[in-house]
Amino acid sequence: MLQLSDKGVRLAFIDAWPPGSRKGEPILLIHGFASTHAVNWVFPKWVQSLTEAGRRVVALDLRGHGRSDKFYDPSAYAMDEMLGDILALLNRLEIEAADVMGYSMGGRIGAFFALNHPQRVRSLIVGGLGSHLVDHDGLPDKIIEAMEAPSLASLADPAQHMFRAFAESTKSDLKALAAFARGARWRLSELEAASLRPPILVAVGTNDTVAGDAHKLAALFPMARALDIPGRDHNRAVGDKVYKTGVLDFLSGRP
């Protein structure tokens, strides 16, 4: 658990190294909405795959999630607050620059981190998020309603049911998630997308109805390509072998 000295926010994180080594290029992993670093990256064996490939892996629980501090005012989840947490973590670990991979909401945060702190991002991997990075502000109001609904059984909308069921499965603080979703209204403009200079990989499941089009998003970046994850929806793409192989190939081939 890391306590950020300037504001006293406590963040849970892991700092994993390659087996038997204290060397390895760092990669920062940012999980999605209602998830945790463990659910998104440890259980699907991303941390294992990346460390075995010689990477130093840093993954955190975003504020409002997992074992990190919870807040109930949406202003606590403004973009500058979220990016400040990531910057403080990298500074504390003395990491000057890292590859960054985010999934879904984590991909949105990763893109804004690359925009605001380009010198700290060697490459960017946006998983589970395509064109909705530029044509949606974030989570729709119905997802907030799902977090505040009296029960899972009261939700008939499939998307609401999916997000609420996932939040309950991760034992999330539903009130904190509703505040997060209200505060996390961040849309990248096409002009901002065009200004991002690191190598970028956009990876989305072909059955993902949440993310938007991966190829449309990749076309907006100066140096990017799209990776289709065949037959996977938003949740099942996370641990897919095609996704992992594509990411490892991308990392090994980036400048």
C-alpha positions as CSV (number, residue, x, y, z in Angstrom):
1,M,0.0,0.0,0.0
2,L,1.4,3.4,-1.1
3,Q,0.4,6.6,0.7
4,L,0.8,9.6,-1.5
5,S,2.4,12.2,0.7
6,D,0.8,15.3,-0.8
7,K,-2.8,14.3,-0.4
8,G,-2.7,11.3,1.8
9,V,-4.4,9.0,-0.8
10,R,-3.5,5.3,-0.2
11,L,-3.1,3.1,-3.3
12,A,-2.7,-0.6,-3.4
13,F,-0.2,-1.8,-6.0
14,I,2.2,-4.6,-6.9
15,D,5.8,-4.3,-8.3
16,A,6.7,-7.6,-9.8
17,W,10.1,-8.5,-11.4
18,P,11.3,-11.2,-13.8
19,P,12.0,-14.5,-12.0
20,G,15.4,-14.3,-10.2
21,S,16.2,-10.8,-11.5
22,R,15.9,-7.2,-10.5
23,K,16.2,-6.0,-14.0
24,G,13.5,-5.5,-16.6
25,E,11.9,-2.8,-18.7
26,P,8.8,-1.5,-16.7
27,I,5.2,-1.8,-17.9
28,L,2.4,-0.1,-16.0
29,L,-1.0,-1.9,-16.0
30,I,-4.2,0.0,-15.4
31,H,-7.4,-2.0,-14.8
32,G,-11.0,-1.3,-15.9
33,F,-14.1,0.0,-14.2
34,A,-15.2,-2.1,-11.2
35,S,-12.1,-4.3,-11.5
36,T,-8.8,-4.5,-9.6
37,H,-5.2,-5.2,-10.5
38,A,-5.7,-8.8,-9.3
39,V,-8.9,-9.4,-11.3
40,N,-7.6,-7.7,-14.5
41,W,-4.0,-8.7,-14.5
42,V,-3.0,-11.3,-11.9
43,F,-5.8,-13.9,-12.3
44,P,-5.6,-13.9,-16.1
45,K,-1.9,-14.5,-15.7
46,W,-0.8,-11.2,-17.4
47,V,1.7,-10.5,-14.6
48,Q,3.1,-14.0,-15.0
49,S,3.4,-13.7,-18.8
50,L,5.0,-10.3,-18.7
51,T,7.5,-11.1,-16.0
52,E,8.5,-14.3,-17.7
53,A,9.1,-12.3,-20.8
54,G,11.6,-10.2,-18.8
55,R,9.4,-7.2,-17.8
56,R,9.0,-5.4,-14.6
57,V,5.3,-5.2,-13.9
58,V,3.6,-2.4,-11.9
59,A,-0.1,-2.6,-11.4
60,L,-2.3,-0.6,-9.1
61,D,-5.9,-0.5,-7.8
62,L,-7.2,2.8,-9.0
63,R,-8.8,5.1,-6.3
64,G,-12.3,4.0,-5.7
65,H,-11.4,0.3,-6.5
66,G,-10.0,-2.7,-4.8
67,R,-7.9,-2.0,-1.7
68,S,-7.2,1.6,-2.6
69,D,-9.0,4.5,-0.9
70,K,-12.6,5.1,-1.7
71,F,-14.3,8.5,-2.2
72,Y,-17.9,9.5,-2.7
73,D,-17.5,12.9,-4.3
74,P,-17.3,12.7,-8.1
75,S,-14.7,15.5,-8.1
76,A,-12.2,13.1,-6.5
77,Y,-12.2,11.2,-9.8
78,A,-11.3,14.1,-12.0
79,M,-8.7,13.3,-14.6
80,D,-6.0,15.4,-12.9
81,E,-6.5,13.4,-9.7
82,M,-6.3,10.0,-11.5
83,L,-3.2,11.0,-13.5
84,G,-1.7,12.5,-10.3
85,D,-2.0,9.1,-8.6
86,I,-0.2,7.3,-11.5
87,L,2.5,9.9,-11.7
88,A,3.2,9.8,-8.0
89,L,3.4,6.0,-8.1
90,L,5.9,6.0,-11.0
91,N,7.9,8.7,-9.1
92,R,7.9,6.7,-5.9
93,L,9.2,3.7,-7.7
94,E,11.8,5.8,-9.6
95,I,10.5,4.8,-13.0
96,E,11.3,7.5,-15.5
97,A,9.3,6.0,-18.4
98,A,7.3,2.9,-18.9
99,D,5.2,1.0,-21.4
100,V,1.5,1.5,-20.4
101,M,-1.3,-0.9,-20.9
102,G,-4.9,-0.1,-19.8
103,Y,-8.1,-2.1,-20.3
104,S,-11.4,-0.4,-20.9
105,M,-11.6,2.5,-18.5
106,G,-7.9,1.9,-17.8
107,G,-7.2,2.4,-21.5
108,R,-8.9,5.7,-21.4
109,I,-6.8,6.7,-18.4
110,G,-3.7,5.4,-20.1
111,A,-4.4,7.5,-23.2
112,F,-4.8,10.7,-21.1
113,F,-1.6,9.9,-19.2
114,A,0.2,9.6,-22.5
115,L,-1.3,12.9,-23.6
116,N,-0.4,14.8,-20.4
117,H,2.9,13.1,-19.6
118,P,4.3,12.0,-23.0
119,Q,7.9,11.8,-21.6
120,R,6.8,9.0,-19.2
121,V,5.2,6.7,-21.8
122,R,7.4,4.6,-24.1
123,S,4.4,2.9,-25.7
124,L,0.7,2.6,-25.1
125,I,-1.6,-0.4,-25.3
126,V,-5.3,0.3,-25.3
127,G,-7.3,-2.9,-24.6
128,G,-11.1,-3.2,-24.6
129,L,-11.6,0.3,-25.9
130,G,-11.9,1.4,-29.5
131,S,-13.6,4.4,-31.1
132,H,-15.6,5.1,-27.9
133,L,-12.4,6.8,-26.6
134,V,-13.1,9.7,-28.9
135,D,-16.9,9.5,-29.4
136,H,-18.0,8.8,-25.8
137,D,-17.3,10.8,-22.6
138,G,-16.9,7.6,-20.5
139,L,-19.5,5.4,-18.9
140,P,-23.1,6.1,-19.8
141,D,-25.6,7.2,-17.2
142,K,-27.3,3.8,-17.2
143,I,-24.2,2.3,-15.7
144,I,-24.4,4.8,-12.8
145,E,-28.0,3.8,-12.4
146,A,-26.9,0.1,-12.4
147,M,-24.5,0.8,-9.5
148,E,-27.3,2.6,-7.6
149,A,-30.1,0.1,-8.3
150,P,-31.6,-1.7,-5.3
151,S,-30.5,-5.1,-6.6
152,L,-29.1,-7.0,-9.5
153,A,-32.4,-8.6,-10.1
154,S,-34.1,-5.3,-10.6
155,L,-32.0,-4.6,-13.8
156,A,-33.4,-5.8,-17.1
157,D,-31.0,-4.0,-19.4
158,P,-28.2,-6.4,-20.5
159,A,-25.4,-3.8,-20.2
160,Q,-26.6,-2.7,-16.8
161,H,-26.9,-6.3,-15.6
162,M,-23.4,-7.1,-16.9
163,F,-21.7,-4.2,-15.2
164,R,-23.6,-4.6,-11.9
165,A,-22.9,-8.3,-11.8
166,F,-19.2,-7.8,-12.5
167,A,-19.1,-5.1,-9.7
168,E,-20.7,-7.5,-7.3
169,S,-18.3,-10.3,-8.3
170,T,-15.3,-8.1,-7.5
171,K,-16.9,-7.1,-4.1
172,S,-16.7,-3.4,-5.2
173,D,-18.0,-0.5,-3.2
174,L,-21.0,0.4,-5.4
175,K,-21.4,3.9,-4.0
176,A,-17.7,4.7,-4.8
177,L,-18.1,3.3,-8.3
178,A,-21.2,5.5,-9.0
179,A,-19.1,8.5,-7.9
180,F,-16.2,7.4,-10.1
181,A,-18.5,7.0,-13.1
182,R,-19.9,10.5,-12.6
183,G,-16.4,12.0,-12.2
184,A,-14.8,10.0,-15.0
185,R,-16.2,12.0,-17.9
186,W,-13.1,12.2,-20.2
187,R,-13.3,12.2,-24.0
188,L,-10.1,12.3,-26.1
189,S,-10.6,14.6,-29.1
190,E,-9.4,13.5,-32.5
191,L,-6.9,16.3,-32.5
192,E,-5.5,15.1,-29.2
193,A,-5.4,11.6,-30.6
194,A,-3.4,12.8,-33.5
195,S,-0.9,14.4,-31.2
196,L,0.0,11.1,-29.4
197,R,3.5,10.1,-30.6
198,P,4.3,6.8,-28.9
199,P,3.8,3.4,-30.7
200,I,0.2,2.4,-29.9
201,L,-1.6,-1.0,-30.0
202,V,-5.5,-1.0,-29.9
203,A,-6.8,-4.5,-29.0
204,V,-10.5,-5.2,-28.9
205,G,-12.6,-8.4,-29.0
206,T,-14.6,-9.0,-32.2
207,N,-17.7,-9.6,-30.2
208,D,-17.2,-6.6,-27.9
209,T,-20.3,-4.4,-27.9
210,V,-18.9,-1.9,-25.3
211,A,-15.6,-0.7,-26.8
212,G,-16.3,0.7,-30.2
213,D,-14.2,0.1,-33.3
214,A,-10.5,-0.7,-32.8
215,H,-9.5,0.1,-36.4
216,K,-11.2,3.5,-36.4
217,L,-9.4,4.5,-33.2
218,A,-6.0,3.1,-34.4
219,A,-6.4,5.2,-37.6
220,L,-6.4,8.4,-35.6
221,F,-3.0,7.8,-34.0
222,P,0.2,8.6,-35.9
223,M,1.9,5.3,-35.1
224,A,-0.7,2.6,-34.2
225,R,-2.2,-0.6,-35.3
226,A,-5.3,-2.5,-34.3
227,L,-5.5,-6.1,-33.0
228,D,-8.7,-8.1,-33.3
229,I,-9.3,-10.6,-30.6
230,P,-11.4,-13.2,-32.4
231,G,-14.7,-14.3,-30.9
232,R,-14.3,-12.5,-27.6
233,D,-16.6,-10.1,-25.9
234,H,-15.6,-7.2,-23.5
235,N,-15.1,-9.4,-20.5
236,R,-13.7,-12.6,-22.1
237,A,-11.0,-10.8,-24.2
238,V,-8.9,-9.9,-21.1
239,G,-7.0,-13.1,-20.8
240,D,-7.2,-14.3,-24.4
241,K,-4.0,-15.8,-25.9
242,V,-4.3,-13.8,-29.1
243,Y,-4.3,-10.6,-27.0
244,K,-1.3,-11.7,-24.9
245,T,0.7,-12.8,-28.0
246,G,-0.1,-9.6,-29.8
247,V,1.0,-7.5,-26.8
248,L,4.2,-9.4,-26.3
249,D,5.0,-9.1,-30.0
250,F,4.2,-5.4,-29.9
251,L,6.4,-4.8,-26.9
252,S,9.4,-6.7,-28.4
253,G,9.1,-4.8,-31.7
254,R,8.6,-1.2,-30.5
255,P,11.5,1.2,-30.7
